[in-house]
Amino acid sequence: FKRVVESEPEMLEESEEIDINDARQLDPECQLDDEIGVRVETPDFGRIDAQTAKQVIFQKVRDAEREIIFSEYNHRHRPSRGTRKPDHRPRTDGRRPSAR
């Protein structure tokens, strides 16, 4: 999909936008800021190319999920940057300290 804009050809982001005049050739009823489906011809991809594309897409999804989780957590809590000192005090319940 491309967003319908009115722009100079050299200012147009061709992968995301389409000029209103070009868009009206595809759909005469389209208006500014509409999204219009544009058929893109793709070359024949081999098995390895398809697998690589799949991995890239999944990685981008994981990155986006990680960013969402981090922003939700960061909004509620301020993560601390530092190290925790080990507690060398003797335990009062008689058990030995666990190995960490």
C-alpha positions in Angstrom: 0.0 0.0 0.0 1.1 3.6 -0.7 -0.2 6.8 0.8 -1.7 9.3 -1.7 0.1 12.6 -1.5 0.5 15.8 -3.6 4.2 16.3 -4.0 7.0 17.2 -6.3 8.4 14.1 -8.0 11.9 14.6 -6.5 10.4 14.9 -3.0 8.3 11.7 -3.3 9.2 8.7 -1.2 8.4 6.2 -3.9 8.4 3.1 -1.7 5.7 4.6 0.6 4.0 7.4 -1.3 2.2 7.9 -4.7 1.4 11.1 -6.4 -2.3 12.0 -6.5 -2.3 12.1 -10.3 -0.7 8.6 -10.6 -3.1 7.3 -8.0 -6.1 8.6 -9.8 -5.0 6.6 -12.9 -5.3 3.5 -10.7 -8.4 4.6 -8.7 -10.3 7.7 -10.0 -12.1 8.1 -6.6 -9.0 8.3 -4.4 -8.3 11.4 -2.3 -5.2 12.8 -0.5 -4.0 10.7 2.5 -5.9 7.6 1.2 -3.9 4.4 1.0 -4.0 2.6 -2.3 -2.9 -0.9 -3.1 -0.2 -1.0 -5.8 0.9 -4.2 -7.4 4.6 -4.7 -7.2 6.3 -7.1 -9.6 8.8 -9.3 -7.8 11.5 -11.5 -9.2 11.4 -15.2 -8.7 13.0 -15.9 -5.4 14.9 -19.1 -4.7 14.6 -21.2 -1.5 17.5 -19.5 0.2 16.3 -16.0 -0.6 12.9 -16.8 0.8 14.4 -18.3 3.9 16.6 -15.2 4.4 13.6 -12.9 3.9 11.6 -14.9 6.5 14.4 -14.7 9.0 14.7 -10.9 8.5 10.9 -10.4 9.0 10.8 -12.6 12.1 13.8 -10.7 13.5 12.1 -7.3 12.9 9.0 -8.6 14.7 11.1 -9.8 17.6 12.8 -6.4 17.8 9.5 -4.6 17.7 8.1 -6.9 20.5 11.2 -6.3 22.6 10.9 -2.5 22.2 7.2 -2.6 23.2 8.0 -4.7 26.3 11.0 -2.5 27.2 8.9 0.7 26.8 6.1 -0.7 29.0 8.5 -1.8 31.6 10.6 1.4 31.4 7.4 3.5 31.8 6.6 1.8 35.1 10.1 1.3 36.5 13.4 2.9 36.1 15.9 0.1 35.4 19.0 0.4 37.5 22.4 0.3 36.0 24.9 -1.3 38.3 26.0 -4.4 40.1 24.6 -5.9 43.3 27.1 -6.6 46.0 27.0 -10.1 47.4 25.6 -10.5 50.8 28.3 -12.0 53.1 26.4 -11.8 56.3 25.8 -15.2 58.0 22.3 -16.6 57.7 20.3 -16.7 60.9 18.1 -19.7 59.9 21.0 -22.2 60.1 21.0 -22.9 56.3 24.1 -22.4 54.2 24.0 -19.7 51.6 23.0 -20.8 48.1 25.7 -20.8 45.4 24.9 -18.2 42.8 
